Amino acid sequence: MKALLQTEGIGMTSRRTRERMIDRLVEQGISSHKILDAMRNVPRHLFMDDALASRAYEDTALPIGYGQTISQPYIVAKMTELLLDHRHMKNVLEIGTGCGYQTAVLAQLVDHVYSVERIEPLYKQAKNRLWDLQVRNVSYLHSDGGWGWPEKAPYDGILVAAAPPEIPQALLDQMAVGGIMLIPIGKERGVQELQRVIRTRTGYEIESLEPVSFVPFLSGKK
């Protein structure tokens, strides 16, 4: 497990409030103790504006600016659990760094995270925040997420935090054989589904998992 400061809050950001989030995740079916510990270790309230910090441990997505959101704790935990699937992964590509919260959770569980963000202010904020939290096993790239990060491929896992209408071919190409990708698919919120893609020696196996609601997957850099 990688270093991460145990930064405590008070009131609605306290350790006790964080433990209530963990209890709720268990009730929602999250069973991996490693993932629960990673969620427990990451101070979620530090990944959003002070005005919203008191709501950090609620099971809801919250705005982080630039039309983006921090995913609800359940979705972060569920996607991480489905991605890792009781396996150790050396390198994971994350598409959509956002505020860096999902990045910090992944960094506790895999050898190295390669994280791509198209919005430059979010990219810079996340990079600085995770450095302050002593998370050192993450590399960052300001780029179009649809391109992935081919120079570092192939990846054992790919986690996508925005919903395209279909799976980008570039991301499929960057999966290792036996690798897993978790990606929400759908043009509009409310009609998206979470898909798990496994690359085999002869192609790809795609499984539809559950309805989700993510920001749209946009191209270009900002």
KASULHU-V730635 format. One record per backbone hydrogen bond with DSSP energy under -0.5 kcal/mol. CO is the residue of the C=O (numbers start at 1). NH is the residue of the N-H. Records with the same first field share a line. If there is no record, write none. Layout:
BEGIN
CO=NH ; NH
END
This chain:
BEGIN
5=7
6=8
10=13
11=14
13=9
14=18
15=19
16=20
17=21
18=22
19=23
20=24
21=25
22=26
23=27
24=28
25=30
26=29
29=31
31=33
32=36
33=37
34=38
35=39
36=40
37=41
38=42
41=43
42=44
43=46
44=47
45=48
49=52 ; 53
50=53
52=55
53=56
55=58
58=60 ; 73
62=70
65=68
68=64 ; 65
69=71
70=62
72=76
73=77
74=78
75=79
76=80
77=81
78=82
79=83
80=84
81=85
84=87
87=89
89=111
90=112
91=156 ; 157
92=94 ; 114
93=95 ; 159
94=96 ; 116
95=161
97=100
100=104
101=105
102=106
103=107
104=108
105=108
106=109 ; 110
112=92
113=115 ; 139
114=94
115=141
116=96 ; 97
117=143
118=120 ; 222
119=123
120=124
121=125
122=126
123=127
124=128
125=129
126=130
127=131
128=132
129=133
130=135
131=134
133=5
134=136
137=113
139=115
141=117 ; 143
144=147
145=148
149=152
150=153
155=176
156=180
157=93
158=182
159=95
162=164
163=217
164=186
168=171 ; 172
169=173
170=174
172=175
174=154 ; 155
176=179
179=199
180=158
181=197
182=160
183=195
184=164
185=193
188=191
192=212
193=185
194=209 ; 210
195=183 ; 197
196=207
197=181
198=200 ; 205
199=178
203=200
204=206
205=198
207=196
210=194
212=190 ; 192
215=163
216=218
END
